[in-house]
Amino acid sequence: MVTSCDAFLEEDPKTFLNPDSYFKNEGQAVAAVNGLYTYLDDIFNGDIEIGSQTFLFMEYMSGYGERPRGKSGTQDMAQAMNLTVADNNGYIEKMWETAYKAIENCNSTIEGLESMAEGLLSESRKNDLLGQAYFLRAYNYFNLVRLYGPVPLKLASTSDLSQVEIELTPIADVYVQIEADMTKADDLMKDMDWTNTSGKVTKGTVKSYLAKVYLTMAGFPLQKGNEYYQKAYETAKAVYSSKAFKLFGSYAELRAASNTGEYIWSVQREADKAGSPVHTDMLPYPAPAKDISSNTTMGGALAPTQLFYDSYPEGDKRTEEKGYYYTKHEAKDGSGVVELGSPFIYKYWDESAVSTGKSGTNWSLIRYADVLLMLAEAKTMVDGGTTSDATAIDAYFAVRSRALPEEGKPTSLTTATVLKERFWEICFEGQTWYDMLRTHKALHMVTGQIVDMMGYQTPGHGNAFKEADLLFPYPIREKRLNPNLVR
């Protein structure tokens, strides 16, 4: 029995991907990298409550949208709406856990790829796979450090339990690693295609997110200033100059296209086996008198507040019917137009889901309009708050003129002007809260001006912003596992 037991204990684990048991051929290497993408769609995880996915929690934090269903007994959702997020909140635990699971797998994948014997992968193939892995590790740390501040920085796969209780790494040092991983990915993928239709990380993805990292480092909390605003401008300009992406000619194309044109990187969805909840989440609530889509009673998770909807400039095509929003829609049975009573989000309308109840619409993680506005914002900051730089103005105007085609091109541009456009253009795409964290600015719903975030109350919140709202608390479960999680 002792011999039998010893033999059993010496057997290699079958589910642990390490260089000795895996990474023996190109197929295994590709499968390991493909597996890193599985964590991206965790934003669609939720609880049993209708419309309770994690991505919605982030929208409630910014306070420009509301939940027409009401808080419906979801205490964790209510904490975001009331700016009272506590350490026992299930969403901050989910986001933390997803990021560190992804990072652990990125670490083991990077180790495996870098240890592969010569000849198993072409140099180009290896660079592409490593570039994706380094980028995804940086992407997950980027989300963590923006939401939680100092976090444990772990850059090697776990081999024993003694490596679990890790000290916190200061914010600045986490960003050093993010920048290092992003720039390494950028170098590894320098000869790769700017874009593809697979949904994988591309050269364009890396460049676009690197610009976002630089823009964030220039702002709060590091406040690295002009050097990093200049880096953000130059990196975003590289994406612009590549001509690999283009703005769609109409907002309808945003709903029809996938992984082309304006979309740089998205969470992939497939209606039958990996559907998207977004179309259903944003259906009107209470359900209209006549159904306008399948699952009509399941809607009401997110809508613009009336004040935010009304803040758009007069004549803005984004607030035309079926631009970004809609206030009426044809009945599903063809019996006429149904008035909805208030505006709802039309960005994610999926016509195929109307009859099937299933949506395969992707969720954009970054699109070209975002990059153009980053370029413009960065240059205004480099130039002291106002710029006459032709490239910055052209980038801003490309976004602005699609919304207001009769408006003339400006001769100069201010930071506040660009920030307003960001609030209106990329709203309800998971980016606004991050923008507010790095700028400490909000769009005032009465004056229409960009104001300091601290002390301002957005229409979807029950309280004004305060300093304590800028970082999520460390999840209580994680604090019990790692006593080093103390600010």
ZAMARGU-4260 file (C-alpha; in steps of 0.2 Angstrom, whole numbers, plus 5000, padded with zeros to 4 digits):
<rodrens>
0) 5000/5000/5000 | 5014/5012/5004 | 5022/5009/4987 | 5006/5011/4978 | 5002/5027/4988
5) 5020/5034/4983 | 5017/5030/4965 | 5001/5039/4965 | 5008/5054/4974 | 5022/5056/4961
10) 5010/5056/4946 | 5011/5073/4937 | 4995/5083/4938 | 4984/5081/4923 | 4976/5098/4923
15) 4991/5109/4926 | 4998/5117/4910 | 5017/5118/4913 | 5032/5118/4900 | 5036/5100/4904
20) 5019/5093/4901 | 5012/5105/4888 | 5019/5117/4875 | 5026/5103/4865 | 5019/5108/4848
25) 5011/5123/4839 | 4993/5117/4842 | 4996/5116/4861 | 5003/5134/4861 | 4989/5141/4851
30) 4976/5132/4862 | 4984/5140/4878 | 4984/5157/4871 | 4966/5155/4865 | 4961/5150/4882
35) 4966/5167/4889 | 4952/5175/4880 | 4939/5165/4890 | 4940/5178/4905 | 4935/5192/4894
40) 4916/5187/4894 | 4915/5186/4913 | 4908/5203/4912 | 4892/5195/4907 | 4891/5184/4923
45) 4878/5189/4935 | 4867/5182/4949 | 4849/5176/4947 | 4841/5193/4946 | 4836/5199/4929
50) 4849/5211/4921 | 4862/5208/4934 | 4878/5206/4924 | 4895/5213/4930 | 4896/5226/4915
55) 4881/5234/4921 | 4888/5238/4938 | 4902/5248/4930 | 4889/5258/4921 | 4880/5262/4937
60) 4896/5268/4945 | 4897/5283/4932 | 4879/5288/4936 | 4873/5294/4919 | 4862/5279/4917
65) 4849/5271/4927 | 4840/5255/4931 | 4822/5256/4925 | 4818/5240/4934 | 4822/5248/4950
70) 4835/5241/4962 | 4824/5225/4964 | 4832/5219/4980 | 4849/5218/4972 | 4859/5225/4987
75) 4876/5224/4977 | 4869/5234/4962 | 4861/5247/4974 | 4878/5250/4981 | 4885/5256/4964
80) 4869/5267/4962 | 4871/5275/4979 | 4891/5275/4979 | 4891/5264/4995 | 4902/5250/4988
85) 4907/5238/5002 | 4920/5225/5004 | 4907/5211/5004 | 4900/5217/4987 | 4899/5202/4975
90) 4904/5212/4959 | 4920/5218/4966 | 4924/5200/4971 | 4920/5194/4953 | 4931/5207/4944
95) 4945/5204/4956 | 4944/5185/4954 | 4942/5185/4935 | 4957/5197/4933 | 4969/5186/4944
100) 4963/5170/4936 | 4967/5177/4919 | 4984/5184/4925 | 4989/5167/4932 | 4985/5159/4915
105) 4995/5173/4906 | 5010/5169/4917 | 5010/5151/4914 | 5007/5153/4895 | 5021/5166/4894
110) 5033/5154/4903 | 5027/5140/4892 | 5029/5149/4876 | 5046/5156/4881 | 5053/5139/4885
115) 5047/5130/4869 | 5061/5121/4860 | 5068/5129/4844 | 5059/5124/4828 | 5042/5120/4836
120) 5036/5138/4831 | 5041/5150/4818 | 5048/5166/4825 | 5033/5176/4818 | 5021/5164/4826
125) 5029/5164/4842 | 5030/5183/4843 | 5012/5184/4839 | 5006/5172/4853 | 5018/5180/4865
130) 5012/5197/4860 | 4994/5192/4864 | 4999/5184/4881 | 5009/5199/4887 | 4995/5211/4881
135) 4982/5202/4890 | 4992/5201/4906 | 4994/5220/4905 | 4976/5223/4901 | 4970/5213/4917
140) 4982/5223/4928 | 4977/5239/4920 | 4959/5235/4925 | 4964/5230/4942 | 4975/5245/4946
145) 4962/5258/4940 | 4948/5250/4951 | 4958/5245/4967 | 4974/5255/4967 | 4989/5245/4975
150) 4987/5227/4970 | 4998/5211/4972 | 5009/5210/4957 | 5012/5192/4952 | 5023/5189/4936
155) 5026/5170/4938 | 5014/5155/4939 | 5010/5148/4956 | 5020/5132/4960 | 5015/5131/4979
160) 5004/5139/4992 | 5018/5149/4999 | 5016/5161/4984 | 4998/5166/4988 | 5000/5179/5002
165) 5008/5193/4991 | 5012/5210/4997 | 5004/5225/4989 | 5013/5233/4975 | 5012/5253/4974
170) 5001/5260/4960 | 5016/5267/4951 | 5026/5251/4951 | 5011/5242/4944 | 5010/5254/4930
175) 5028/5252/4926 | 5025/5233/4923 | 5009/5237/4913 | 5019/5249/4902 | 5033/5236/4901
180) 5021/5222/4895 | 5012/5233/4883 | 5027/5240/4875 | 5034/5222/4874 | 5018/5216/4866
185) 5019/5231/4854 | 5037/5226/4849 | 5033/5208/4847 | 5018/5212/4836 | 5027/5226/4826
190) 5026/5216/4810 | 5009/5209/4812 | 4993/5215/4804 | 4984/5230/4812 | 4967/5221/4812
195) 4959/5205/4809 | 4941/5198/4809 | 4944/5184/4822 | 4942/5195/4838 | 4960/5191/4843
200) 4972/5204/4850 | 4981/5213/4835 | 4994/5226/4832 | 4980/5239/4832 | 4973/5233/4849
205) 4990/5234/4857 | 4993/5252/4850 | 4976/5258/4855 | 4977/5252/4873 | 4994/5258/4875
210) 4988/5275/4870 | 4975/5273/4884 | 4988/5267/4897 | 4999/5283/4893 | 4984/5294/4894
215) 4979/5287/4911 | 4997/5288/4918 | 4997/5306/4913 | 4981/5309/4923 | 4976/5303/4940
220) 4982/5296/4951 | 5000/5296/4944 | 4999/5313/4936 | 5014/5311/4925 | 5009/5325/4915
225) 5015/5331/4898 | 5028/5317/4895 | 5014/5304/4895 | 5001/5315/4886 | 5014/5317/4872
230) 5016/5298/4872 | 4998/5295/4872 | 4996/5308/4857 | 5010/5299/4847 | 5003/5282/4850
235) 4986/5286/4846 | 4992/5296/4830 | 5001/5280/4825 | 4984/5271/4825 | 4976/5286/4815
240) 4991/5286/4803 | 4989/5268/4799 | 4973/5270/4791 | 4968/5252/4797 | 4952/5258/4805
245) 4938/5270/4799 | 4923/5278/4807 | 4907/5270/4801 | 4896/5282/4790 | 4881/5280/4801
250) 4876/5274/4818 | 4866/5260/4811 | 4883/5252/4805 | 4888/5251/4823 | 4874/5238/4826
255) 4877/5228/4810 | 4896/5226/4809 | 4908/5215/4819 | 4927/5216/4820 | 4928/5228/4805
260) 4929/5246/4802 | 4927/5255/4818 | 4929/5240/4830 | 4946/5237/4836 | 4944/5224/4849
265) 4928/5216/4855 | 4922/5202/4867 | 4916/5189/4854 | 4898/5182/4855 | 4888/5169/4846
270) 4869/5168/4848 | 4866/5149/4850 | 4881/5144/4861 | 4888/5160/4869 | 4875/5173/4867
275) 4875/5191/4872 | 4863/5198/4886 | 4865/5216/4881 | 4851/5218/4868 | 4838/5210/4881
280) 4846/5220/4896 | 4842/5236/4887 | 4824/5233/4881 | 4811/5245/4888 | 4804/5243/4905
285) 4790/5242/4910 | 4786/5231/4895 | 4777/5241/4882 | 4759/5238/4878 | 4764/5228/4863
290) 4780/5217/4861 | 4794/5225/4851 | 4806/5211/4853 | 4807/5193/4861 | 4810/5193/4880
295) 4802/5210/4882 | 4798/5207/4900 | 4817/5204/4903 | 4823/5222/4899 | 4825/5237/4910
300) 4843/5234/4916 | 4850/5250/4909 | 4844/5266/4901 | 4850/5284/4900 | 4844/5296/4913
305) 4833/5309/4905 | 4845/5323/4910 | 4859/5314/4901 | 4849/5311/4885 | 4844/5329/4885
310) 4862/5335/4887 | 4866/5331/4869 | 4867/5346/4857 | 4852/5351/4847 | 4851/5341/4831
315) 4864/5328/4837 | 4861/5312/4826 | 4865/5302/4841 | 4848/5307/4849 | 4838/5305/4833
320) 4827/5290/4833 | 4837/5274/4832 | 4853/5283/4833 | 4860/5279/4850 | 4843/5279/4858
325) 4825/5277/4854 | 4808/5282/4861 | 4797/5272/4850 | 4797/5256/4840 | 4787/5246/4828
330) 4777/5232/4836 | 4784/5215/4834 | 4768/5209/4826 | 4768/5223/4813 | 4752/5232/4821
335) 4760/5249/4822 | 4772/5260/4832 | 4773/5258/4851 | 4778/5274/4861 | 4790/5269/4875
340) 4787/5284/4886 | 4806/5288/4889 | 4822/5285/4880 | 4831/5269/4880 | 4848/5263/4873
345) 4848/5258/4855 | 4866/5255/4852 | 4865/5237/4855 | 4849/5233/4846 | 4850/5216/4837
350) 4837/5214/4824 | 4840/5195/4823 | 4836/5194/4842 | 4819/5202/4839 | 4812/5185/4833
355) 4824/5172/4840 | 4827/5180/4858 | 4845/5176/4855 | 4859/5189/4852 | 4876/5186/4845
360) 4881/5204/4846 | 4899/5207/4851 | 4903/5219/4865 | 4916/5232/4860 | 4931/5234/4872
365) 4938/5248/4861 | 4933/5256/4845 | 4941/5269/4833 | 4931/5284/4839 | 4938/5281/4857
370) 4956/5282/4849 | 4952/5298/4839 | 4946/5307/4855 | 4961/5301/4865 | 4972/5308/4852
375) 4963/5325/4853 | 4962/5325/4872 | 4981/5321/4874 | 4986/5335/4862 | 4975/5348/4871
380) 4984/5344/4887 | 5001/5344/4879 | 4998/5361/4873 | 4991/5368/4889 | 4972/5365/4888
385) 4970/5372/4870 | 4977/5366/4854 | 4977/5371/4835 | 4986/5355/4830 | 4978/5350/4813
390) 4979/5331/4817 | 4970/5333/4834 | 4957/5344/4826 | 4954/5332/4812 | 4953/5317/4824
395) 4940/5326/4835 | 4930/5333/4820 | 4928/5316/4812 | 4918/5310/4827 | 4909/5327/4830
400) 4904/5329/4811 | 4896/5312/4811 | 4884/5318/4825 | 4882/5336/4819 | 4886/5336/4800
405) 4881/5354/4798 | 4893/5360/4811 | 4909/5368/4804 | 4927/5362/4809 | 4934/5372/4823
410) 4951/5381/4822 | 4956/5376/4840 | 4951/5364/4853 | 4950/5363/4872 | 4951/5349/4883
415) 4934/5352/4890 | 4927/5351/4873 | 4935/5334/4869 | 4929/5327/4886 | 4911/5332/4883
420) 4912/5323/4867 | 4919/5307/4875 | 4904/5307/4887 | 4892/5308/4873 | 4901/5297/4860
425) 4907/5282/4870 | 4893/5282/4884 | 4887/5265/4890 | 4902/5256/4883 | 4911/5252/4899
430) 4923/5267/4897 | 4915/5282/4906 | 4919/5277/4924 | 4937/5274/4919 | 4938/5291/4911
435) 4931/5299/4926 | 4944/5290/4937 | 4958/5297/4927 | 4952/5315/4924 | 4942/5317/4940
440) 4930/5326/4929 | 4911/5325/4926 | 4898/5332/4914 | 4887/5343/4923 | 4869/5339/4918
445) 4862/5357/4921 | 4876/5368/4915 | 4882/5356/4902 | 4900/5360/4907 | 4914/5349/4912
450) 4916/5351/4931 | 4927/5343/4945 | 4920/5326/4949 | 4922/5328/4968 | 4906/5335/4976
455) 4896/5333/4960 | 4881/5322/4960 | 4876/5313/4943 | 4858/5310/4940 | 4859/5291/4942
460) 4866/5293/4960 | 4859/5295/4977 | 4875/5304/4983 | 4889/5316/4977 | 4906/5309/4973
465) 4919/5309/4987 | 4937/5303/4988 | 4933/5286/4995 | 4923/5282/4979 | 4938/5282/4968
470) 4944/5265/4973 | 4934/5249/4976 | 4938/5241/4993 | 4948/5225/4993 | 4935/5210/4992
475) 4932/5203/5010 | 4935/5185/5004 | 4952/5190/4997 | 4957/5200/5013 | 4954/5184/5022
480) 4965/5174/5011 | 4979/5187/5010 | 4981/5198/5025 | 4992/5210/5016 | 4977/5218/5007
485) 4977/5233/5018 | 4978/5251/5012
</rodrens>
